[in-house]
């Protein structure tokens, strides 16, 4: 049997890098992408240039992999960014559109590009890296949660559409992961003084939580398990924290759940 070909966006660091390395070690042919594929020779896998915000860039990268390998068996939509804790009104419309363009529409662009190739082969797997915040929205992270909620709805609907064509779509839902995300958080671009104290306090809490959170390998191992599974389901949590939060969301009464959120934030 020939090795499966995997294309993963945002593979130069964090969850993407950990996943690309693990899949390469497991024997897959891995193409990772980055907006600027510098020093590609230092990576164990193939690193190619791709900007998920640009239609032409997406099309060129997908065609490059198809031309070289003849197929794409697995697409992992991982590229994304977050905004530092802030009031929802502290982001301009331009910033709101930017986070959706990468976190949601980036995945849509990639998915649209690979579906025709997967349909031709009558097989394929699309994994969208969501977040437990796509199920459990947190205050002062409205736009990030909204982009992941959109990804969740899109993925589950698409999975129903594509099953008959031999293609499955599934979500991976980690909680905070110890990556450079905390360092590279985008600041809200329309700050309001009313939120100054809350914003600063929550930013410190977030960085502290990220530093104590799961290693990216936890998410990478979940992804490997899904790819190797004979029975793919629509969503998977990654790590104990994500599983606990999902259970609370499902079974705790709404009033108790709301109190737990506000108590944990201490604002």
C-alpha positions as CSV (number, residue, x, y, z in Angstrom):
1,X,0.0,0.0,0.0
2,X,1.2,3.5,-0.8
3,X,1.6,6.0,2.0
4,X,-1.2,8.5,2.7
5,X,-0.5,12.0,1.6
6,X,-1.3,14.7,4.2
7,X,-1.6,18.4,3.7
8,X,-1.6,20.5,6.8
9,X,-1.9,24.3,7.0
10,X,0.0,26.4,9.6
11,X,2.7,23.8,10.1
12,X,5.7,25.9,10.9
13,X,5.0,26.0,14.7
14,X,2.7,24.8,17.5
15,X,0.1,22.2,16.9
16,X,0.7,22.2,13.1
17,X,4.5,21.5,13.5
18,X,3.9,18.8,16.2
19,X,1.4,17.1,14.0
20,X,3.4,17.3,10.8
21,X,6.5,15.8,12.6
22,X,4.4,13.0,14.2
23,X,2.7,12.0,11.0
24,X,6.0,12.1,9.1
25,X,7.5,9.7,11.7
26,X,4.5,7.5,11.4
27,X,5.2,7.0,7.7
28,X,2.9,9.5,6.0
29,X,3.9,11.8,3.2
30,X,3.5,15.2,4.8
31,X,3.2,18.6,3.2
32,X,3.1,21.4,5.7
33,X,2.4,24.9,4.8
34,X,3.4,28.4,6.0
35,X,2.8,31.9,4.6
36,X,6.5,32.2,4.4
37,X,8.2,28.9,3.9
38,X,11.7,30.0,4.9
39,X,14.4,27.5,5.7
40,X,12.2,24.7,4.5
41,X,15.2,22.3,4.5
42,X,15.3,22.2,8.3
43,X,12.0,20.5,8.5
44,X,11.6,16.7,8.3
45,X,8.5,17.0,6.1
46,X,7.9,19.1,2.9
47,X,7.2,22.7,3.8
48,X,5.5,24.8,1.0
49,X,4.3,28.3,0.8
50,X,0.6,28.9,1.2
51,X,-1.6,31.8,2.4
52,X,-5.1,30.5,3.3
53,X,-6.5,34.0,2.8
54,X,-5.6,34.0,-0.9
55,X,-7.5,31.9,-3.4
56,X,-4.6,31.8,-5.9
57,X,-2.2,30.7,-3.2
58,X,-4.5,27.9,-2.1
59,X,-5.1,26.7,-5.6
60,X,-1.4,26.7,-6.4
61,X,-0.3,24.8,-3.3
62,X,-3.0,22.1,-3.7
63,X,-2.1,21.6,-7.4
64,X,1.6,21.4,-6.5
65,X,0.9,18.5,-4.1
66,X,-1.5,16.8,-6.6
67,X,1.1,17.2,-9.4
68,X,3.8,15.7,-7.2
69,X,2.0,12.9,-5.3
70,X,-1.1,12.4,-7.5
71,X,-3.5,12.7,-4.5
72,X,-4.3,14.3,-1.1
73,X,-5.7,11.7,1.3
74,X,-6.0,14.0,4.4
75,X,-6.4,17.7,4.7
76,X,-5.8,19.3,8.2
77,X,-7.0,22.8,8.4
78,X,-4.9,24.1,11.3
79,X,-4.0,27.7,10.4
80,X,-5.5,30.3,12.6
81,X,-4.9,33.1,15.1
82,X,-6.5,34.6,18.2
83,X,-7.1,38.0,19.7
84,X,-5.9,38.7,23.2
85,X,-8.8,38.9,25.8
86,X,-10.8,42.0,25.1
87,X,-14.4,43.2,24.9
88,X,-16.2,42.2,21.7
89,X,-16.7,45.9,20.9
90,X,-12.9,46.6,21.1
91,X,-12.2,45.0,17.7
92,X,-13.0,47.0,14.6
93,X,-15.0,45.4,11.8
94,X,-11.8,45.0,9.8
95,X,-10.3,42.9,12.7
96,X,-13.5,40.9,13.0
97,X,-13.4,40.1,9.3
98,X,-9.7,39.2,9.5
99,X,-10.1,36.6,12.1
100,X,-13.0,35.0,10.2
101,X,-11.0,35.2,7.0
102,X,-8.3,33.0,8.4
103,X,-10.0,30.8,11.0
104,X,-13.1,30.1,9.0
105,X,-12.9,31.1,5.4
106,X,-9.3,29.8,5.2
107,X,-10.6,26.4,6.0
108,X,-13.5,26.8,3.5
109,X,-11.0,27.8,0.8
110,X,-8.8,24.8,1.5
111,X,-11.7,22.4,1.7
112,X,-13.2,23.6,-1.6
113,X,-9.8,23.1,-3.3
114,X,-9.4,19.5,-2.2
115,X,-12.9,18.1,-2.5
116,X,-12.9,17.6,-6.3
117,X,-9.6,15.5,-6.0
118,X,-11.0,13.5,-3.1
119,X,-14.3,12.9,-4.9
120,X,-12.4,11.6,-7.9
121,X,-10.6,9.1,-5.6
122,X,-13.9,8.4,-3.7
123,X,-12.0,8.8,-0.4
124,X,-10.6,11.5,1.8
125,X,-10.5,12.9,5.3
126,X,-10.8,16.6,6.3
127,X,-9.8,17.5,9.8
128,X,-10.6,21.0,11.0
129,X,-8.8,22.2,14.1
130,X,-11.4,23.9,16.2
131,X,-11.3,24.6,19.9
132,X,-13.3,23.7,23.0
133,X,-14.2,27.4,22.8
134,X,-16.2,26.5,19.7
135,X,-18.5,24.6,22.2
136,X,-17.9,26.6,25.3
137,X,-17.8,30.4,24.5
138,X,-15.9,32.4,27.0
139,X,-16.4,36.1,27.8
140,X,-13.9,38.5,26.3
141,X,-13.1,36.1,23.5
142,X,-16.2,36.5,21.4
143,X,-14.7,36.8,17.9
144,X,-12.4,33.8,18.3
145,X,-15.2,31.7,19.8
146,X,-17.5,32.8,17.0
147,X,-15.0,31.8,14.3
148,X,-14.8,28.4,15.8
149,X,-18.5,28.1,16.2
150,X,-18.8,28.8,12.5
151,X,-16.2,26.1,11.8
152,X,-18.1,23.6,13.9
153,X,-21.4,24.2,12.1
154,X,-19.7,24.1,8.6
155,X,-17.8,20.9,9.4
156,X,-20.7,18.9,10.7
157,X,-23.0,20.0,7.8
158,X,-20.3,19.2,5.3
159,X,-19.7,15.8,6.8
160,X,-23.3,14.8,6.1
161,X,-23.0,16.0,2.5
162,X,-19.8,14.2,1.7
163,X,-20.1,10.8,3.3
164,X,-21.8,9.3,0.3
165,X,-18.8,10.4,-1.8
166,X,-16.3,8.5,0.5
167,X,-15.1,11.7,2.2
168,X,-15.4,12.4,6.0
169,X,-15.1,15.7,7.8
170,X,-14.3,15.8,11.5
171,X,-13.4,18.4,14.2
172,X,-10.5,18.3,16.7
173,X,-11.3,20.4,19.8
174,X,-8.4,21.1,22.1
175,X,-8.4,23.5,25.1
176,X,-5.5,25.8,25.7
177,X,-2.3,24.3,24.3
178,X,1.2,25.3,25.2
179,X,2.2,26.9,21.9
180,X,3.4,30.4,20.8
181,X,-0.2,31.4,20.4
182,X,0.0,33.2,23.7
183,X,3.0,35.2,22.6
184,X,1.5,36.0,19.2
185,X,-1.9,37.1,20.3
186,X,-3.2,40.0,18.3
187,X,-4.2,43.0,20.4
188,X,-7.7,44.5,20.0
189,X,-7.4,47.4,17.6
190,X,-10.1,49.6,19.1
191,X,-9.4,49.5,22.8
192,X,-11.9,51.2,25.2
193,X,-10.7,52.5,28.6
194,X,-13.7,50.9,30.4
195,X,-12.1,47.5,29.8
196,X,-8.5,48.3,30.7
197,X,-8.4,46.5,34.1
198,X,-10.4,43.5,33.0
199,X,-8.4,43.1,29.8
200,X,-5.0,43.2,31.6
201,X,-6.1,40.8,34.3
202,X,-7.6,38.2,31.8
203,X,-4.5,38.5,29.6
204,X,-2.3,37.4,32.5
205,X,-4.7,34.6,33.4
206,X,-4.7,33.4,29.8
207,X,-0.9,33.4,29.5
208,X,-0.6,31.5,32.8
209,X,-3.2,28.9,31.6
210,X,-1.4,28.4,28.3
211,X,2.0,27.9,30.1
212,X,0.4,25.2,32.3
213,X,-1.6,23.6,29.4
214,X,-1.1,20.4,27.3
215,X,1.8,20.0,25.0
216,X,1.0,20.2,21.3
217,X,1.8,16.5,21.1
218,X,-1.5,15.7,22.9
219,X,-3.4,17.2,20.0
220,X,-1.0,15.6,17.4
221,X,-1.6,12.2,18.9
222,X,-5.3,12.7,18.8
223,X,-5.1,13.6,15.1
224,X,-2.9,10.5,14.4
225,X,-5.5,8.3,16.2
226,X,-8.3,9.8,14.1
227,X,-6.5,9.3,10.8
228,X,-5.8,5.6,11.7
229,X,-9.3,5.0,12.9
230,X,-11.7,2.8,10.9
231,X,-14.7,4.6,12.2
232,X,-14.5,8.4,12.1
233,X,-16.9,10.4,14.2
234,X,-17.8,14.1,13.7
235,X,-15.8,15.6,16.6
236,X,-13.0,14.7,19.0
237,X,-11.8,16.5,22.1
238,X,-8.0,16.6,22.8
239,X,-6.8,16.6,26.4
240,X,-8.4,16.2,29.8
241,X,-9.4,19.9,30.1
242,X,-11.3,19.9,26.9
243,X,-13.1,16.7,27.8
244,X,-14.0,18.1,31.2
245,X,-15.4,21.3,29.8
246,X,-17.3,19.5,27.1
247,X,-18.9,17.3,29.8
248,X,-19.8,20.3,31.9
249,X,-21.4,22.0,28.9
250,X,-23.5,18.9,28.1
251,X,-24.6,18.0,31.6
252,X,-24.4,21.0,34.0
253,X,-27.5,23.1,34.3
254,X,-27.1,26.5,32.5
255,X,-27.2,28.6,35.6
256,X,-24.5,26.5,37.3
257,X,-22.4,26.5,34.2
258,X,-22.6,30.3,33.9
259,X,-21.6,30.7,37.5
260,X,-18.6,28.4,36.9
261,X,-17.4,30.5,34.0
262,X,-17.6,33.8,35.9
263,X,-16.0,32.3,39.0
264,X,-13.1,31.0,36.9
265,X,-12.5,34.3,35.3
266,X,-12.8,36.2,38.6
267,X,-14.1,39.4,37.0
